[in-house]
Amino acid sequence: MDDFATRLRELRKRRNLRQVDLAQEFGMAQTTIANYEKKLRFPDEQTLGRFADFFNVSLDYLMGRSRLEQDPGTLALVARAEEAPITEAARKYLDLLRANRPAEAEAFAQETVRTGASIADLYLHVIEPALKETGRLWERGELHVGEEHAISLATQRIMSRVFAPPPAPRGPDVPRCLLLAAPGEQHVIGATMICDLLRVDGWDVLFPGGNLGIRHVLQLVEEQGPRLVAISATMLEHGSAVADLVVAIRVRDSRRGLRILAGGQAFRSRAALWQEAGADATAPNAVSAVEAANRLIGRK
């Protein structure tokens, strides 16, 4: 039976990652990864969980205690995700970005909207499935980290150019949302989609991005007085940070009845995570997030 050091080395090589690449992903020194693989050091429990989430394998597999990469109860879900079709438009968009032709990918997105698709259609049926396919290819080792980052950054630029924000709504009846990525979370494309669609729907949205500390989030809640806080998390390892943030918001806002919406890939990976974190609702995509936001505050 393999051990942790062997499994870590195999998983890293399967992704076409060097030790230094993996170290950068985890904010470690390259020597730390080398020592793990040489059995000179062993990670703590939290780091083991981060490795398991990063490589999308069970802890038993990572530790060499099982030959099954996933827990038996999740194998069917993984199989369905592997078989999920990608739309023709999403495939074309992704192929252009993989060929390093971002200007053509932007033109394709612009033409899609010009010929009748809404921004919601573009996000839900072109960009989101293209990014999911990017993640799937990366997990299988068919894309390396640099390519995945280039596709993500190009998509952020394209979205900012395709979406023309409507005039900011004003008035006492306009609902306000504080939207942010979880503390420590670097991925903000999904949150950006929600921000854009909420604005189309007439919300006043404050979107400071990601990586804000709890103190700064609470300051914004106090100053801006939102009716809804929406929190996005892509990496499952940030679930505990979401829970800590929700608790802090509840304590600060114990009387006003502020509602909290949590979503992102982390919450799709673990169905009960939003409840464990103490949120009021979750949503599987940006369109559903707008519907959930309106439902939470009783807005038709």
DOMAR-908408 format. One record per residue (C-alpha): x, y, z; residue in one letter. Coordinates in steps of 0.1 Angstrom, whole numbers, plus 5000, padded with zeros to 4 digits. Layout:
BEGIN
XYZa
...
REM end
This chain:
BEGIN
500050005000m
501350354991d
501850625018d
501350995019f
504651085004a
504150854974t
500550974968r
501551344971l
504351294945r
502051104921e
499251354924l
501551644918r
503151484887k
499651394874r
498851774874r
502251844857n
503252054887l
506752104899r
507452104936q
507852484934v
504452514916d
502652324943l
504452524970a
503352854955q
499752734954e
499952664992f
502052955002g
504952725013m
508552695006a
509652444979q
511752265005t
508552185025t
507051994996i
510351824990a
510551715026n
506951585025y
507851374995e
511051255011k
509251155043k
511251405063l
508251595074r
504451535077f
501751795074p
499251885101d
495551795098e
494552125082q
497252105056t
496251745048l
492651865042g
493952135019r
495851884999f
492851654996a
490651934984d
493252064960f
493651734943f
489951634947n
490751304965v
489651154998s
491851175029l
492050795029d
493450794994y
495851075001l
497150885032m
497550565012g
494850385031r
492550335001s
492850274963r
489650474957l
490350844950e
486850944962q
484750824990d
482250564977p
479350794984g
480751064961t
481850854932l
478450884914a
478551264917l
482051274903v
481051044874a
478051274866r
480351584867a
482851414843e
479951344819e
478451694821a
478151834785p
479652164776i
477752384752t
479052444717e
479352814724a
481252744756a
483552514737r
484352774711k
484953034737y
487352804756l
489152694725d
489953054716l
491353124750l
493352804750r
494852904717a
495853244733n
493353444712r
491653654738p
490653934714a
488753674693e
487153524725a
486053874735e
484653944700a
482753614702f
481253714736a
480354054723q
478653904692e
476753654714t
475153944733v
474654164703r
472653894686t
470153864714g
471653674743a
471353844777s
474253884800i
472753614822a
472753384791d
476353464783l
477453394819y
475353084825l
475652904791h
479053024778v
481453154804i
480452934834e
480652604816p
483852704799a
485452774833l
484052444847k
485652264818e
488852454824t
488852324860g
488051974849r
490951974825l
493252114851w
492351844876e
493051584850r
496451734843g
495451844807e
496052204816l
498852344837h
498452614863v
499752894841g
497152814814e
494352804839e
495353134854h
495653294819a
492153174810i
490753314842s
492353654839l
491353684802a
487753594812t
487753864839q
488854124813r
486254004788i
483454024813m
484454384823s
484254484786r
481154304776v
479054414806f
477854774806a
476654854841p
473255014843p
472955354862p
473255294899a
469655284914p
468855524941r
465955554966g
464755414999p
463255104983d
466355004964v
467854694981p
471554704989r
473854404989c
477354365002l
478954104980l
482453964987l
484653654984a
485453465015a
488453575035p
491553415019g
489653344987e
491453454955q
488753354929h
486253624922v
484853554888i
481653384902g
481153674926a
481553914897t
478853744877m
476453774907i
477354134911c
476554214875d
473254024875l
472154184907l
472854524892r
470754434861v
468054334885d
467954674902g
470154614933w
472654854947d
475754634951v
478954704969l
481554464957f
485054504973p
486354174959g
488053924980g
490553875008n
489054115032l
489554055069g
486454015092i
487154345108r
486954525075h
483754335065v
482054435097l
483054795091q
481354785057l
478254625071v
478054905097e
478655185073e
476655065043q
473654905060g
472954625034p
469854415036r
471854115022l
475453995025v
476453754998a
479653545003i
481353344975s
483853064981a
485452854955t
487952644975m
486452405001l
489152495025e
487652845030h
484352695044g
485552765080s
486453125071a
482853175058v
481453025090a
483653265111d
482553555090l
478853465094v
479153435131v
480853775134a
478153935112i
475353785132r
476853915165v
477254265150r
473754265134d
471754085160s
468654315157r
468454425121r
467754085106g
470454095079l
470153805055r
473253605044i
473553415011l
476553185005a
477553024972g
480352914949g
482052584940q
482852504976a
479152494984f
478452274954r
481252044965s
479651994999r
475952034999a
475452105036a
478252355039l
476052665037w
473952535066q
477052445086e
478352795080a
475152945093g
473953115060a
470253165052d
470453015017a
472752904989t
472552904951a
474152684924p
474852964899n
474653344894a
471153344880v
469853134910s
471753364933a
469753664921v
466453464926e
467653364961a
468653714970a
465153854961n
463453564980r
465453625011l
464353985014i
460853925002g
461354114969r
459354014939k
REM end
